[in-house]
Amino acid sequence: MVSLTDRLDAVVGGKAAGLLDEVFGIRTVDDLLRHYPRKYIHGMSAWGEDEAPPEEGEHVTFFDEIEKAEVRWTNRQPKREYLVITLKNRRPRVTATFFNAKYLKKDLVEGVQLMLSGEVGYFRGNMQLTHPEFLVPRSPTGRTFGSKSLKAIAGTSTSEAGEPAMAAFARDFFPIYPASSKLQSWDIYACVRQVLAVLDPVTDPLPESVVRQRGLISEDEALRAVHLAEKESEREAARERLTFDEAVGMQWALAARRHGELSESAPQAPPRGDGLVPALMKRLPFELTAGQHEVLEVIFGELSATKPMNRLLQGEVGSGKTIVSVLAMLQMVYSGYQCALLAPTEVLAAQHARSIRDVLGPLAMAGQLGGAEGATRVALLTGSMSAAQKRQVRDEVAAGEAGIVIGTHALLQDAVEFANLGFVVVDEQHRFGVEQRDRLRAKAPDGLNPHLLVMTATPIPRTVALTVYGDLETSTLRELPRGRQPIATNTIFIKDKPQWLDRAWQRIAEEVAAGRQAYVVASRIDEDDTTGGEQNGPPATTVAQLHEHLRHGPLAGLRLGLMHGRLPADEKDTVMAAFRAREIDVLVCTTVIEVGVDVPNATVMFVMDADRFGISQLHQLRGRIGRGEHPSLCLLATKLPDGSKVGERLKAVASTLDGFALAELDLQERREGDVLGLNQSGRPITLRFLSLLEHEDVIVDARKLCESLYAANPGDRGMAVLAGQFTGTDRIDYLDKA
């Protein structure tokens, strides 16, 4: 008998184990049993008489009689013989081709019954299987032979005479596994059957009370049923149990991160009545919203505690997240700690530095004429700075002279040292992972774990917040500050109504004539740019083409600027400064302006080839306008037709300004792997059964369960087993300890 921790070579043999390891990294019994079927086929063919034939590439299985067997020869030299057999009573006609005809033509002859299994191809309406797996229970010469994997399966079931029988195949279904050309589904199925035949009962990682209360089957039953159960109801019960396992494993890993090594020794910064926070509140030219006050009360309380804050602050574009983070940083600075603000782009980092210095005024002028008492200094560090500029900023940071340090990935470099880092703010969190934010937190003094605030203007669906960002507590700003202007959004279907595109350029010219400005966004820089979003449909217009067309055509006479990611940083700064100073009327650009750019006088956002942008990205771009005193207009242009799926998506974006509703729609549209690929662990998360769309109740239940179990026993070995795939530590390490 074997257990889950046993290596496979001792169970299925060295050759099969070697292939499993090479193709899928499967090394142990547990690895193999967690390689779940991707689907099941029913009976001896993949479809019923009343169903359409399978699509090309689908896996099919037949048990039938050979109607005709022909030996043919290839046309190329040297000529090789091959065998083509045709099955009896199949419509459409089914043929199978074998290239080792020399060894098969004596046995695969008319009248022989055999089993065939492989991927479907079509030629002139006929179904073809090329060199499929096969099994002949009894050939005309009296022998049983076939592909090794099917013989191995048949070998587990023998007749009274001791010959391989077909009992193993006399089933209502067969599991089809993720496979490759080197390792077929039947090879994997044969190994699974071998393993399950000798597997010891599996110890359940969940407490018996949890299994009973939720009406789940045991882990042992689930691992056997998902591979071999005859009844769909039994396989569904297995999937339900394994889905819950995935939810619990992920939530336990997140709970361990929330409460584990980062749970002690936080820098304490209690509110002060005479500090920088009250001083800034008096200077602000606007009143904070009720939502901002609520979030700040929570944050100020957590910054005063001995446990590090780990908080996600999400909110609509323009909901005032930045001023919340600035007030939080000032509380830390006044208590003697430094703060780091990490931004994904140089444009956004520079924008933050400028806006924070502006809002602080004398409070950011420590050591300068006119600086306020107790003032701090704001430093900016980016990769494009000269060596001398970087050295000067690093010296200020190392000496503790800069209380607020803003930067891009340049902040993560080893050369950057902080005197007393106590607070890390990460803007546009979806651009960073856990590893990067932890590298920044590690720059704090030994024994001190800085507080962490991560911010996103891309609203996050609840299931994503509980999984991808589940190691963080979440705060949400839904209320927009007073004075935000309405944004009207219209969709332009260029092929259907080309005159609408002409009207769009006229509207931009009218806004400029009225003293306002506009953005015109393209998805690609030039023909060499392969990053322009979805690739279906007509070619995308590049930003270079658009700039040339507009300045010589519809917008001739206006002052046009060009900005994209390949421009040197100083050129980007120059262009943005000119746009902000109203020296440029229309900024033709890529999504380099997607986040953080704040030009209140811009009132039009025109997006060319909007079909190449995701829903959240379009919402982000729209958030660049409506920031001043004038009503604004967003125009989404596409060359695809009105009735297309993409057209419906664009009209959905145009129909609402509610970013949270659009985030749910975005999740429905995107593959969940795309969402989880932006994971917080630095490596892909693979969920086989758990769905962010379908299993919100399961995820919420698992989170509550893990919170209560972790509080009682953070070293629970069963939970650690389930969490193995989500922690970066191999599941088997946990199994061995258990």
C-alpha positions, 0 to 999 in steps of 0.5 A: 500500500502507498500514501500520498507522500510516496514517489511515483516511480515506486508505484507506476515504474520509472519510465511512466514516472519520468514522463509525468515529471518531465511533462507536468512536474508530477512526482508524488502520488498526491501530485498525480491525484491532484491532476484532475480530469479536465472533462469526462466522455460518456460511453464508447464515443464522445457524443450521442446519436442526437448530438453534433459530432465533436470539434477538431482537436476534441478527444474521442473514444470508440469500441467498434469493428473494422469495416475496411483495412488498407495498406498505403504508401507515402509519396515522399522518398523513402516511401513508407507504408501505413495502414488506414482502417475504417470503422463500421456503422459510423456517420460521419465516416471514421478512419484511423491511420497507423504508421507502423503498418509493418507490425499491425497489418496482420492483426488490424484486419476486416472484422476485428473488434478494437478500441480506439482513442485519440484526438479528432481531425477532419478531411473532406467531411470524414473524421480522422484519428492519426495514430490513436491509442488502441486495444484489441482484446482478441486478434485473428492470431489469438493475441491481445495487444494494443497501446501500452496505456490501454493494455495497462488499464485492461490488465487491471481487470482480467477474465477467468482465463487470466486474459486481459478483459474489457471490464475496465472499459465497460463504463459509462464514462472515462476521464480525460486529463490535461495531456500532451503529445508525449503523455496521452490522457490514457497514459495518465488514466492508467497511472491513476488506476494503478495508484488508486488500486494500492492507495491507503485511506487518505487522512482528511485535512479538514476537521470532521465537524467542518466536513459534517456541517457542510455536508461534504464527502471525505477527502479520501472519497473525493480523490477517488470519485473525481477520477473513477466514480461512475455516477455524475452525482458522485463526481459532482460531490467530489468536485464540491469537496475539492472546490471547498479544499481550494477555497480553504487552502487559499484563505489559510495561506492568506490568513497566515500572511495576515497574522504571521511574520508581519503581525508584530513590532509595528512603528507606533504613531498616535495622533497628535493635536499639534502635529502635521495632520491638523496643520494640513487640514487647516490648509486644505482648500476643500472639505474631506468627504464623510467617506474620507473621514471614516477611512482616516479614522480607521487608518489613524487607529491602525497606525497607533497600534503595535500590529502593522497595518495591512490595508487596501484602499480602493475607490473610484478615480477622483475619490480622494485616495491620495489626500488620505494617504498624504494625511496618513504619511504626515501622522507617521512623519510627525512621529519620527518615521519616514514614508515611501510611496511606490508608483508604477510609472515615472509620470505618476511618480512625478505627478505625486511629487508635484501634487503633494508638494503643492498641497503641503506648501510650507509643510514640505519645505524643511530647511528652506526659507518660508518652511513651517515649524516641524516641516518635512521634505518630499523627495522624488527618485526615478530610474531616469535621473542622472547618477548625481541626482540619484546620489543626492536623493539617496543621501537625503533619504539615508540621512532621514532628511526626506520624510516622504520619499516618492519613487518608481521601482528605483526605490527597491534597489539595494543602494536605497537605504532609509534612516527610519522607514515606518510606512509604505504606500503602494499606488496602483497596487495591481502593477505590483506584487507581494515580493516587491512591496515586501522588498520595500518594507524590508528597508526598515530598521531591524525588528520593525515591520512598517505599516502598509497601505496599497491603493487602487483606482480600479474597483475590485470585485468582492471575490477578487478582494478576498483572494488576490488581495486577501492578505489585506483588510479593505477600505472603500471610498465610493463618494466622489468629492463635491465639484466633480463634473459629469462625464457623458460617454458615447460609442462611435462605430466608425464603419457603421457611421463614419460621419460620427468620427468627423463630428468627434474631431469637430467636438474636440475643436469646439472644446479647444475653441472654448479654452479647454483641452483634450486627450486622444488615445491610441493602443499602439505606438507604431507598427513594431508595437505588439502591446496593443491589446486584443488582436482580433478585428481590423489593424489598430491605428498607431499613435504615430499615424493618428498624430500625423493624420490629425495635425495635417487633417481634422485638427490642423491648426491646433497645438498637438503634443505626442507622448508615449512610453518610448520617449525619454523621461525628460521628453515626457516630463516636458510634454506633460508640463506643456499640456498642464500649462495649456501650451498644448491643446490636444495630447495624442498619446498611449495609455501612459496617461492612464493613471495619476495624470491630473489636468483639470482643464482637459474635458474630452477623452477620445479613445481610438480602437477602444475595442483593444482596451479592457473595461477597467482600462477604459474606465481609468482613461475616462477618469482623466477628465471631469476633474475641473469645473466643466462638463466632460465628454468621453468618446469610444471609437471602434472599427468593429460593428455595433452588434458585435460582442465588443460593441456590447462591451463598449456600450456597457462602459458608456452606460454607467460611471459606476466603476464597481459595476464595471469591475464585475462585468470585467471579471465576467469577461476576462479569464479568471487566470488573467485576474489570478495571474496578477497574483500577490504571491509572485507566481501564478495561482492555478484554480481547478474547481474554484471560480471567482464568478460562481463561488463567492459564497464558498470563498466567504465561508472559507475565509470565516472558517480560516479566521476562526481556525487560525485564531485557535491553532495557527499550526494546524497541519491539515490546513497547511496541507491544503495551503501548500500550493498557495504558499510557495512551499511544496504541498509535500513538505507539509504532508511530510510534516503531517 
